[in-house]
Amino acid sequence: MRKIKILFVCHGNICRSPMCEFVFKDMVEREGLAGQFYIESRATHTDEIWGDVGNPVYPPAKKKLAEHGLSCEGKRAQLLEYSEYGKYDYFIGMDGENLHAMKRILRGDPDGKVSLLLDYTDRPRSVADPWYTRDFETTYRDVVEGCTALLAYMRRTYGL
């Protein structure tokens, strides 16, 4: 079976989407499913990218991941590009603005690959944006809830 390719996406790729990337990588690793997935994250805007160099994960997001034993060392913001539509199976955004920007960058979504993380849960909503709230705990809880539901969806869909 080929790897399921998932790309988590948020505005700057320094808070929510990297949190999802590393939480989901950890979940699939603990479940013995790491070999079934290819997981990364991207930004919809260049706010955190200067030239070709992206900023590292925002320190409070990095700290929140570390509190749960997760490292995001070496991760830098990267911009979502149109050419990636054919490379990934799922583009998972954090809120409605991300969804709109992803569809603009990807020039639509003819194959139905674009969704929101918390749409996989019983309580669809936006992932709290800690850039504005400074509440990284709520964001982390949203990320874990969404990634848990996403993994359950992947298990059902792919028989994992």
Salt bridges, closest charged atoms under 4 A:
GLU21 OE2 - LYS25 NZ 2.84
GLU21 OE1 - LYS75 NZ 3.53
ASP26 OD2 - ARG30 NE 2.84
GLU31 OE1 - ARG155 NH2 2.63
GLU40 OE1 - ARG42 NH1 2.62
ASP47 OD2 - HIS11 NE2 2.60
GLU67 OE1 - LYS64 NZ 2.79
GLU73 OE1 - LYS62 NZ 3.07
GLU84 OE2 - ARG42 NE 2.85
ASP89 OD1 - ARG2 NH2 2.50
ASP95 OD2 - ARG16 NH1 3.09
ASP129 OD2 - ARG16 NH2 3.43
GLU137 OE1 - LYS64 NZ 2.63
GLU137 OE2 - ARG141 NH1 3.67
ASP142 OD1 - ARG125 NH2 3.06
GLU145 OE1 - ARG123 NH2 3.27
GLU145 OE1 - ARG125 NH2 2.64
